């Protein structure tokens, strides 16, 4: 009697297809998550503000009065 080896090949192909689709979904999800984060970090509004007051600027402002 001859073994039916087609089912083995179909099983292997279906497992490889599932792994490939899973990897594609994970990669796309990660890219969708990281794209707004990267754009927010590169935005100039997200940079910290320097809170050190320069005394010479304050003196110039006071001298205008």
mmCIF file of the N, C-alpha and C atoms, coordinates in Angstrom:
data_MODEL
# 
_entry.id   MODEL 
# 
loop_
_atom_site.group_PDB 
_atom_site.id 
_atom_site.type_symbol 
_atom_site.label_atom_id 
_atom_site.label_alt_id 
_atom_site.label_comp_id 
_atom_site.label_asym_id 
_atom_site.label_entity_id 
_atom_site.label_seq_id 
_atom_site.pdbx_PDB_ins_code 
_atom_site.Cartn_x 
_atom_site.Cartn_y 
_atom_site.Cartn_z 
_atom_site.occupancy 
_atom_site.B_iso_or_equiv 
_atom_site.pdbx_formal_charge 
_atom_site.auth_seq_id 
_atom_site.auth_comp_id 
_atom_site.auth_asym_id 
_atom_site.auth_atom_id 
_atom_site.pdbx_PDB_model_num 
ATOM 1   N N  . UNK A 1 1  ? 0.823  -1.171  0.000  1.00 0.00 ? 1  UNK A N  1 
ATOM 2   C CA . UNK A 1 1  ? 0.000  0.000   0.000  1.00 0.00 ? 1  UNK A CA 1 
ATOM 3   C C  . UNK A 1 1  ? 0.878  1.248   0.000  1.00 0.00 ? 1  UNK A C  1 
ATOM 4   N N  . UNK A 1 2  ? 0.498  2.227   -0.769 1.00 0.00 ? 2  UNK A N  1 
ATOM 5   C CA . UNK A 1 2  ? 1.262  3.449   -0.896 1.00 0.00 ? 2  UNK A CA 1 
ATOM 6   C C  . UNK A 1 2  ? 0.735  4.487   0.097  1.00 0.00 ? 2  UNK A C  1 
ATOM 7   N N  . UNK A 1 3  ? 1.702  5.139   0.784  1.00 0.00 ? 3  UNK A N  1 
ATOM 8   C CA . UNK A 1 3  ? 1.314  6.174   1.737  1.00 0.00 ? 3  UNK A CA 1 
ATOM 9   C C  . UNK A 1 3  ? 0.914  7.446   0.997  1.00 0.00 ? 3  UNK A C  1 
ATOM 10  N N  . UNK A 1 4  ? -0.008 8.127   1.557  1.00 0.00 ? 4  UNK A N  1 
ATOM 11  C CA . UNK A 1 4  ? -0.443 9.386   0.983  1.00 0.00 ? 4  UNK A CA 1 
ATOM 12  C C  . UNK A 1 4  ? 0.406  10.507  1.585  1.00 0.00 ? 4  UNK A C  1 
ATOM 13  N N  . UNK A 1 5  ? 1.399  10.994  0.836  1.00 0.00 ? 5  UNK A N  1 
ATOM 14  C CA . UNK A 1 5  ? 2.311  12.000  1.356  1.00 0.00 ? 5  UNK A CA 1 
ATOM 15  C C  . UNK A 1 5  ? 1.865  13.418  1.042  1.00 0.00 ? 5  UNK A C  1 
ATOM 16  N N  . UNK A 1 6  ? 0.788  13.578  0.313  1.00 0.00 ? 6  UNK A N  1 
ATOM 17  C CA . UNK A 1 6  ? 0.303  14.914  -0.026 1.00 0.00 ? 6  UNK A CA 1 
ATOM 18  C C  . UNK A 1 6  ? -0.170 15.636  1.231  1.00 0.00 ? 6  UNK A C  1 
ATOM 19  N N  . UNK A 1 7  ? -0.786 14.935  2.138  1.00 0.00 ? 7  UNK A N  1 
ATOM 20  C CA . UNK A 1 7  ? -1.285 15.585  3.347  1.00 0.00 ? 7  UNK A CA 1 
ATOM 21  C C  . UNK A 1 7  ? -0.131 16.117  4.198  1.00 0.00 ? 7  UNK A C  1 
ATOM 22  N N  . UNK A 1 8  ? 0.994  15.435  4.198  1.00 0.00 ? 8  UNK A N  1 
ATOM 23  C CA . UNK A 1 8  ? 2.164  15.906  4.938  1.00 0.00 ? 8  UNK A CA 1 
ATOM 24  C C  . UNK A 1 8  ? 2.675  17.215  4.337  1.00 0.00 ? 8  UNK A C  1 
ATOM 25  N N  . UNK A 1 9  ? 2.738  17.280  3.013  1.00 0.00 ? 9  UNK A N  1 
ATOM 26  C CA . UNK A 1 9  ? 3.209  18.501  2.358  1.00 0.00 ? 9  UNK A CA 1 
ATOM 27  C C  . UNK A 1 9  ? 2.219  19.656  2.556  1.00 0.00 ? 9  UNK A C  1 
ATOM 28  N N  . UNK A 1 10 ? 0.957  19.363  2.506  1.00 0.00 ? 10 UNK A N  1 
ATOM 29  C CA . UNK A 1 10 ? -0.056 20.396  2.740  1.00 0.00 ? 10 UNK A CA 1 
ATOM 30  C C  . UNK A 1 10 ? 0.045  20.906  4.174  1.00 0.00 ? 10 UNK A C  1 
ATOM 31  N N  . UNK A 1 11 ? 0.281  20.023  5.104  1.00 0.00 ? 11 UNK A N  1 
ATOM 32  C CA . UNK A 1 11 ? 0.443  20.417  6.501  1.00 0.00 ? 11 UNK A CA 1 
ATOM 33  C C  . UNK A 1 11 ? 1.656  21.318  6.675  1.00 0.00 ? 11 UNK A C  1 
ATOM 34  N N  . UNK A 1 12 ? 2.774  20.975  6.080  1.00 0.00 ? 12 UNK A N  1 
ATOM 35  C CA . UNK A 1 12 ? 3.992  21.786  6.172  1.00 0.00 ? 12 UNK A CA 1 
ATOM 36  C C  . UNK A 1 12 ? 3.773  23.155  5.537  1.00 0.00 ? 12 UNK A C  1 
ATOM 37  N N  . UNK A 1 13 ? 3.141  23.192  4.380  1.00 0.00 ? 13 UNK A N  1 
ATOM 38  C CA . UNK A 1 13 ? 2.890  24.465  3.696  1.00 0.00 ? 13 UNK A CA 1 
ATOM 39  C C  . UNK A 1 13 ? 1.934  25.337  4.505  1.00 0.00 ? 13 UNK A C  1 
ATOM 40  N N  . UNK A 1 14 ? 0.925  24.727  5.090  1.00 0.00 ? 14 UNK A N  1 
ATOM 41  C CA . UNK A 1 14 ? -0.025 25.515  5.885  1.00 0.00 ? 14 UNK A CA 1 
ATOM 42  C C  . UNK A 1 14 ? 0.635  26.065  7.152  1.00 0.00 ? 14 UNK A C  1 
ATOM 43  N N  . UNK A 1 15 ? 1.515  25.311  7.778  1.00 0.00 ? 15 UNK A N  1 
ATOM 44  C CA . UNK A 1 15 ? 2.234  25.797  8.968  1.00 0.00 ? 15 UNK A CA 1 
ATOM 45  C C  . UNK A 1 15 ? 3.162  26.947  8.594  1.00 0.00 ? 15 UNK A C  1 
ATOM 46  N N  . UNK A 1 16 ? 3.879  26.808  7.497  1.00 0.00 ? 16 UNK A N  1 
ATOM 47  C CA . UNK A 1 16 ? 4.785  27.872  7.057  1.00 0.00 ? 16 UNK A CA 1 
ATOM 48  C C  . UNK A 1 16 ? 4.001  29.130  6.680  1.00 0.00 ? 16 UNK A C  1 
ATOM 49  N N  . UNK A 1 17 ? 2.830  28.954  6.060  1.00 0.00 ? 17 UNK A N  1 
ATOM 50  C CA . UNK A 1 17 ? 1.987  30.092  5.706  1.00 0.00 ? 17 UNK A CA 1 
ATOM 51  C C  . UNK A 1 17 ? 1.484  30.793  6.959  1.00 0.00 ? 17 UNK A C  1 
ATOM 52  N N  . UNK A 1 18 ? 1.075  30.036  7.950  1.00 0.00 ? 18 UNK A N  1 
ATOM 53  C CA . UNK A 1 18 ? 0.609  30.615  9.208  1.00 0.00 ? 18 UNK A CA 1 
ATOM 54  C C  . UNK A 1 18 ? 1.725  31.401  9.890  1.00 0.00 ? 18 UNK A C  1 
ATOM 55  N N  . UNK A 1 19 ? 2.928  30.854  9.938  1.00 0.00 ? 19 UNK A N  1 
ATOM 56  C CA . UNK A 1 19 ? 4.059  31.542  10.559 1.00 0.00 ? 19 UNK A CA 1 
ATOM 57  C C  . UNK A 1 19 ? 4.376  32.834  9.800  1.00 0.00 ? 19 UNK A C  1 
ATOM 58  N N  . UNK A 1 20 ? 4.338  32.778  8.482  1.00 0.00 ? 20 UNK A N  1 
ATOM 59  C CA . UNK A 1 20 ? 4.613  33.967  7.670  1.00 0.00 ? 20 UNK A CA 1 
ATOM 60  C C  . UNK A 1 20 ? 3.563  35.045  7.895  1.00 0.00 ? 20 UNK A C  1 
ATOM 61  N N  . UNK A 1 21 ? 2.294  34.682  7.885  1.00 0.00 ? 21 UNK A N  1 
ATOM 62  C CA . UNK A 1 21 ? 1.231  35.658  8.119  1.00 0.00 ? 21 UNK A CA 1 
ATOM 63  C C  . UNK A 1 21 ? 1.298  36.245  9.525  1.00 0.00 ? 21 UNK A C  1 
ATOM 64  N N  . UNK A 1 22 ? 1.631  35.416  10.501 1.00 0.00 ? 22 UNK A N  1 
ATOM 65  C CA . UNK A 1 22 ? 1.782  35.897  11.873 1.00 0.00 ? 22 UNK A CA 1 
ATOM 66  C C  . UNK A 1 22 ? 2.921  36.905  11.963 1.00 0.00 ? 22 UNK A C  1 
ATOM 67  N N  . UNK A 1 23 ? 4.039  36.628  11.308 1.00 0.00 ? 23 UNK A N  1 
ATOM 68  C CA . UNK A 1 23 ? 5.177  37.552  11.319 1.00 0.00 ? 23 UNK A CA 1 
ATOM 69  C C  . UNK A 1 23 ? 4.819  38.859  10.624 1.00 0.00 ? 23 UNK A C  1 
ATOM 70  N N  . UNK A 1 24 ? 4.071  38.807  9.547  1.00 0.00 ? 24 UNK A N  1 
ATOM 71  C CA . UNK A 1 24 ? 3.662  40.025  8.834  1.00 0.00 ? 24 UNK A CA 1 
ATOM 72  C C  . UNK A 1 24 ? 2.743  40.873  9.711  1.00 0.00 ? 24 UNK A C  1 
ATOM 73  N N  . UNK A 1 25 ? 1.805  40.254  10.397 1.00 0.00 ? 25 UNK A N  1 
ATOM 74  C CA . UNK A 1 25 ? 0.876  40.982  11.257 1.00 0.00 ? 25 UNK A CA 1 
ATOM 75  C C  . UNK A 1 25 ? 1.625  41.626  12.420 1.00 0.00 ? 25 UNK A C  1 
ATOM 76  N N  . UNK A 1 26 ? 2.543  40.902  13.026 1.00 0.00 ? 26 UNK A N  1 
ATOM 77  C CA . UNK A 1 26 ? 3.315  41.454  14.145 1.00 0.00 ? 26 UNK A CA 1 
ATOM 78  C C  . UNK A 1 26 ? 4.174  42.617  13.676 1.00 0.00 ? 26 UNK A C  1 
ATOM 79  N N  . UNK A 1 27 ? 4.817  42.486  12.515 1.00 0.00 ? 27 UNK A N  1 
ATOM 80  C CA . UNK A 1 27 ? 5.665  43.552  11.991 1.00 0.00 ? 27 UNK A CA 1 
ATOM 81  C C  . UNK A 1 27 ? 4.856  44.801  11.679 1.00 0.00 ? 27 UNK A C  1 
ATOM 82  N N  . UNK A 1 28 ? 3.703  44.639  11.045 1.00 0.00 ? 28 UNK A N  1 
ATOM 83  C CA . UNK A 1 28 ? 2.853  45.797  10.733 1.00 0.00 ? 28 UNK A CA 1 
ATOM 84  C C  . UNK A 1 28 ? 2.313  46.453  11.999 1.00 0.00 ? 28 UNK A C  1 
ATOM 85  N N  . UNK A 1 29 ? 1.964  45.670  12.997 1.00 0.00 ? 29 UNK A N  1 
ATOM 86  C CA . UNK A 1 29 ? 1.479  46.229  14.250 1.00 0.00 ? 29 UNK A CA 1 
ATOM 87  C C  . UNK A 1 29 ? 2.574  47.028  14.949 1.00 0.00 ? 29 UNK A C  1 
ATOM 88  N N  . UNK A 1 30 ? 3.785  46.508  14.937 1.00 0.00 ? 30 UNK A N  1 
ATOM 89  C CA . UNK A 1 30 ? 4.905  47.215  15.558 1.00 0.00 ? 30 UNK A CA 1 
ATOM 90  C C  . UNK A 1 30 ? 5.203  48.519  14.822 1.00 0.00 ? 30 UNK A C  1 
ATOM 91  N N  . UNK A 1 31 ? 5.154  48.493  13.500 1.00 0.00 ? 31 UNK A N  1 
ATOM 92  C CA . UNK A 1 31 ? 5.394  49.715  12.732 1.00 0.00 ? 31 UNK A CA 1 
ATOM 93  C C  . UNK A 1 31 ? 4.295  50.747  12.976 1.00 0.00 ? 31 UNK A C  1 
ATOM 94  N N  . UNK A 1 32 ? 3.042  50.310  13.070 1.00 0.00 ? 32 UNK A N  1 
ATOM 95  C CA . UNK A 1 32 ? 1.946  51.232  13.362 1.00 0.00 ? 32 UNK A CA 1 
ATOM 96  C C  . UNK A 1 32 ? 2.064  51.816  14.760 1.00 0.00 ? 32 UNK A C  1 
ATOM 97  N N  . UNK A 1 33 ? 2.649  51.077  15.676 1.00 0.00 ? 33 UNK A N  1 
ATOM 98  C CA . UNK A 1 33 ? 2.841  51.572  17.035 1.00 0.00 ? 33 UNK A CA 1 
ATOM 99  C C  . UNK A 1 33 ? 3.996  52.562  17.102 1.00 0.00 ? 33 UNK A C  1 
ATOM 100 N N  . UNK A 1 34 ? 5.091  52.289  16.398 1.00 0.00 ? 34 UNK A N  1 
ATOM 101 C CA . UNK A 1 34 ? 6.296  53.096  16.525 1.00 0.00 ? 34 UNK A CA 1 
ATOM 102 C C  . UNK A 1 34 ? 6.303  54.338  15.637 1.00 0.00 ? 34 UNK A C  1 
ATOM 103 N N  . UNK A 1 35 ? 5.520  54.388  14.581 1.00 0.00 ? 35 UNK A N  1 
ATOM 104 C CA . UNK A 1 35 ? 5.523  55.556  13.689 1.00 0.00 ? 35 UNK A CA 1 
ATOM 105 C C  . UNK A 1 35 ? 5.090  56.829  14.411 1.00 0.00 ? 35 UNK A C  1 
ATOM 106 N N  . UNK A 1 36 ? 3.994  56.853  15.176 1.00 0.00 ? 36 UNK A N  1 
ATOM 107 C CA . UNK A 1 36 ? 3.647  58.090  15.893 1.00 0.00 ? 36 UNK A CA 1 
ATOM 108 C C  . UNK A 1 36 ? 4.662  58.445  16.978 1.00 0.00 ? 36 UNK A C  1 
ATOM 109 N N  . UNK A 1 37 ? 5.259  57.448  17.600 1.00 0.00 ? 37 UNK A N  1 
ATOM 110 C CA . UNK A 1 37 ? 6.253  57.720  18.642 1.00 0.00 ? 37 UNK A CA 1 
ATOM 111 C C  . UNK A 1 37 ? 7.475  58.388  18.033 1.00 0.00 ? 37 UNK A C  1 
ATOM 112 N N  . UNK A 1 38 ? 7.944  57.889  16.908 1.00 0.00 ? 38 UNK A N  1 
ATOM 113 C CA . UNK A 1 38 ? 9.110  58.476  16.250 1.00 0.00 ? 38 UNK A CA 1 
ATOM 114 C C  . UNK A 1 38 ? 8.809  59.878  15.735 1.00 0.00 ? 38 UNK A C  1 
ATOM 115 N N  . UNK A 1 39 ? 7.621  60.097  15.209 1.00 0.00 ? 39 UNK A N  1 
ATOM 116 C CA . UNK A 1 39 ? 7.287  61.434  14.710 1.00 0.00 ? 39 UNK A CA 1 
ATOM 117 C C  . UNK A 1 39 ? 7.130  62.419  15.868 1.00 0.00 ? 39 UNK A C  1 
ATOM 118 N N  . UNK A 1 40 ? 6.652  61.960  17.005 1.00 0.00 ? 40 UNK A N  1 
ATOM 119 C CA . UNK A 1 40 ? 6.528  62.846  18.161 1.00 0.00 ? 40 UNK A CA 1 
ATOM 120 C C  . UNK A 1 40 ? 7.890  63.198  18.727 1.00 0.00 ? 40 UNK A C  1 
ATOM 121 N N  . UNK A 1 41 ? 8.834  62.273  18.684 1.00 0.00 ? 41 UNK A N  1 
ATOM 122 C CA . UNK A 1 41 ? 10.171 62.561  19.189 1.00 0.00 ? 41 UNK A CA 1 
ATOM 123 C C  . UNK A 1 41 ? 10.917 63.514  18.279 1.00 0.00 ? 41 UNK A C  1 
ATOM 124 N N  . UNK A 1 42 ? 10.652 63.478  16.987 1.00 0.00 ? 42 UNK A N  1 
ATOM 125 C CA . UNK A 1 42 ? 11.348 64.357  16.070 1.00 0.00 ? 42 UNK A CA 1 
ATOM 126 C C  . UNK A 1 42 ? 10.693 65.740  15.991 1.00 0.00 ? 42 UNK A C  1 
ATOM 127 N N  . UNK A 1 43 ? 9.502  65.897  16.558 1.00 0.00 ? 43 UNK A N  1 
ATOM 128 C CA . UNK A 1 43 ? 8.790  67.164  16.521 1.00 0.00 ? 43 UNK A CA 1 
ATOM 129 C C  . UNK A 1 43 ? 9.477  68.161  17.449 1.00 0.00 ? 43 UNK A C  1 
ATOM 130 N N  . UNK A 1 44 ? 9.610  69.394  17.012 1.00 0.00 ? 44 UNK A N  1 
ATOM 131 C CA . UNK A 1 44 ? 10.296 70.404  17.811 1.00 0.00 ? 44 UNK A CA 1 
ATOM 132 C C  . UNK A 1 44 ? 9.482  70.808  19.037 1.00 0.00 ? 44 UNK A C  1 
ATOM 133 N N  . UNK A 1 45 ? 8.181  70.614  19.014 1.00 0.00 ? 45 UNK A N  1 
ATOM 134 C CA . UNK A 1 45 ? 7.362  70.974  20.167 1.00 0.00 ? 45 UNK A CA 1 
ATOM 135 C C  . UNK A 1 45 ? 7.559  70.018  21.335 1.00 0.00 ? 45 UNK A C  1 
ATOM 136 N N  . UNK A 1 46 ? 8.078  68.856  21.079 1.00 0.00 ? 46 UNK A N  1 
ATOM 137 C CA . UNK A 1 46 ? 8.283  67.881  22.133 1.00 0.00 ? 46 UNK A CA 1 
ATOM 138 C C  . UNK A 1 46 ? 9.600  68.029  22.852 1.00 0.00 ? 46 UNK A C  1 
ATOM 139 N N  . UNK A 1 47 ? 10.444 68.955  22.421 1.00 0.00 ? 47 UNK A N  1 
ATOM 140 C CA . UNK A 1 47 ? 11.743 69.138  23.066 1.00 0.00 ? 47 UNK A CA 1 
ATOM 141 C C  . UNK A 1 47 ? 11.569 69.883  24.377 1.00 0.00 ? 47 UNK A C  1 
ATOM 142 N N  . UNK A 1 48 ? 12.410 69.588  25.367 1.00 0.00 ? 48 UNK A N  1 
ATOM 143 C CA . UNK A 1 48 ? 12.276 70.270  26.654 1.00 0.00 ? 48 UNK A CA 1 
ATOM 144 C C  . UNK A 1 48 ? 12.654 71.752  26.541 1.00 0.00 ? 48 UNK A C  1 
ATOM 145 N N  . UNK A 1 49 ? 12.025 72.553  27.374 1.00 0.00 ? 49 UNK A N  1 
ATOM 146 C CA . UNK A 1 49 ? 12.266 73.994  27.391 1.00 0.00 ? 49 UNK A CA 1 
ATOM 147 C C  . UNK A 1 49 ? 13.367 74.292  28.393 1.00 0.00 ? 49 UNK A C  1 
ATOM 148 N N  . UNK A 1 50 ? 14.293 75.158  27.996 1.00 0.00 ? 50 UNK A N  1 
ATOM 149 C CA . UNK A 1 50 ? 15.368 75.571  28.891 1.00 0.00 ? 50 UNK A CA 1 
ATOM 150 C C  . UNK A 1 50 ? 14.805 76.607  29.862 1.00 0.00 ? 50 UNK A C  1 
ATOM 151 N N  . UNK A 1 51 ? 14.750 76.268  31.133 1.00 0.00 ? 51 UNK A N  1 
ATOM 152 C CA . UNK A 1 51 ? 14.146 77.140  32.127 1.00 0.00 ? 51 UNK A CA 1 
ATOM 153 C C  . UNK A 1 51 ? 15.170 78.041  32.816 1.00 0.00 ? 51 UNK A C  1 
ATOM 154 N N  . UNK A 1 52 ? 16.423 77.956  32.442 1.00 0.00 ? 52 UNK A N  1 
ATOM 155 C CA . UNK A 1 52 ? 17.439 78.821  33.039 1.00 0.00 ? 52 UNK A CA 1 
ATOM 156 C C  . UNK A 1 52 ? 17.242 80.249  32.532 1.00 0.00 ? 52 UNK A C  1 
ATOM 157 N N  . UNK A 1 53 ? 17.012 81.165  33.474 1.00 0.00 ? 53 UNK A N  1 
ATOM 158 C CA . UNK A 1 53 ? 16.812 82.567  33.106 1.00 0.00 ? 53 UNK A CA 1 
ATOM 159 C C  . UNK A 1 53 ? 18.170 83.227  32.948 1.00 0.00 ? 53 UNK A C  1 
ATOM 160 N N  . UNK A 1 54 ? 18.308 83.971  31.891 1.00 0.00 ? 54 UNK A N  1 
ATOM 161 C CA . UNK A 1 54 ? 19.547 84.700  31.671 1.00 0.00 ? 54 UNK A CA 1 
ATOM 162 C C  . UNK A 1 54 ? 19.379 86.091  32.282 1.00 0.00 ? 54 UNK A C  1 
ATOM 163 N N  . UNK A 1 55 ? 20.261 86.409  33.196 1.00 0.00 ? 55 UNK A N  1 
ATOM 164 C CA . UNK A 1 55 ? 20.122 87.654  33.932 1.00 0.00 ? 55 UNK A CA 1 
ATOM 165 C C  . UNK A 1 55 ? 20.341 88.877  33.055 1.00 0.00 ? 55 UNK A C  1 
ATOM 166 N N  . UNK A 1 56 ? 21.184 88.759  32.045 1.00 0.00 ? 56 UNK A N  1 
ATOM 167 C CA . UNK A 1 56 ? 21.400 89.932  31.192 1.00 0.00 ? 56 UNK A CA 1 
ATOM 168 C C  . UNK A 1 56 ? 20.154 90.269  30.382 1.00 0.00 ? 56 UNK A C  1 
ATOM 169 N N  . UNK A 1 57 ? 19.354 89.277  30.023 1.00 0.00 ? 57 UNK A N  1 
ATOM 170 C CA . UNK A 1 57 ? 18.101 89.544  29.319 1.00 0.00 ? 57 UNK A CA 1 
ATOM 171 C C  . UNK A 1 57 ? 17.129 90.258  30.256 1.00 0.00 ? 57 UNK A C  1 
ATOM 172 N N  . UNK A 1 58 ? 17.085 89.843  31.493 1.00 0.00 ? 58 UNK A N  1 
ATOM 173 C CA . UNK A 1 58 ? 16.208 90.492  32.466 1.00 0.00 ? 58 UNK A CA 1 
ATOM 174 C C  . UNK A 1 58 ? 16.647 91.937  32.679 1.00 0.00 ? 58 UNK A C  1 
ATOM 175 N N  . UNK A 1 59 ? 17.945 92.195  32.751 1.00 0.00 ? 59 UNK A N  1 
ATOM 176 C CA . UNK A 1 59 ? 18.446 93.554  32.910 1.00 0.00 ? 59 UNK A CA 1 
ATOM 177 C C  . UNK A 1 59 ? 18.078 94.434  31.722 1.00 0.00 ? 59 UNK A C  1 
ATOM 178 N N  . UNK A 1 60 ? 18.135 93.901  30.513 1.00 0.00 ? 60 UNK A N  1 
ATOM 179 C CA . UNK A 1 60 ? 17.759 94.666  29.327 1.00 0.00 ? 60 UNK A CA 1 
ATOM 180 C C  . UNK A 1 60 ? 16.277 95.004  29.354 1.00 0.00 ? 60 UNK A C  1 
ATOM 181 N N  . UNK A 1 61 ? 15.460 94.061  29.773 1.00 0.00 ? 61 UNK A N  1 
ATOM 182 C CA . UNK A 1 61 ? 14.014 94.310  29.839 1.00 0.00 ? 61 UNK A CA 1 
ATOM 183 C C  . UNK A 1 61 ? 13.702 95.370  30.900 1.00 0.00 ? 61 UNK A C  1 
ATOM 184 N N  . UNK A 1 62 ? 14.389 95.295  32.034 1.00 0.00 ? 62 UNK A N  1 
ATOM 185 C CA . UNK A 1 62 ? 14.139 96.280  33.086 1.00 0.00 ? 62 UNK A CA 1 
ATOM 186 C C  . UNK A 1 62 ? 14.653 97.659  32.697 1.00 0.00 ? 62 UNK A C  1 
ATOM 187 N N  . UNK A 1 63 ? 15.702 97.721  31.900 1.00 0.00 ? 63 UNK A N  1 
ATOM 188 C CA . UNK A 1 63 ? 16.241 99.028  31.505 1.00 0.00 ? 63 UNK A CA 1 
ATOM 189 C C  . UNK A 1 63 ? 15.352 99.738  30.491 1.00 0.00 ? 63 UNK A C  1 
ATOM 190 N N  . UNK A 1 64 ? 14.442 99.067  29.862 1.00 0.00 ? 64 UNK A N  1 
ATOM 191 C CA . UNK A 1 64 ? 13.552 99.670  28.874 1.00 0.00 ? 64 UNK A CA 1 
ATOM 192 C C  . UNK A 1 64 ? 12.493 100.553 29.532 1.00 0.00 ? 64 UNK A C  1 
ATOM 193 N N  . UNK A 1 65 ? 12.206 100.300 30.776 1.00 0.00 ? 65 UNK A N  1 
ATOM 194 C CA . UNK A 1 65 ? 11.118 101.028 31.454 1.00 0.00 ? 65 UNK A CA 1 
ATOM 195 C C  . UNK A 1 65 ? 11.513 102.447 31.755 1.00 0.00 ? 65 UNK A C  1 
# 
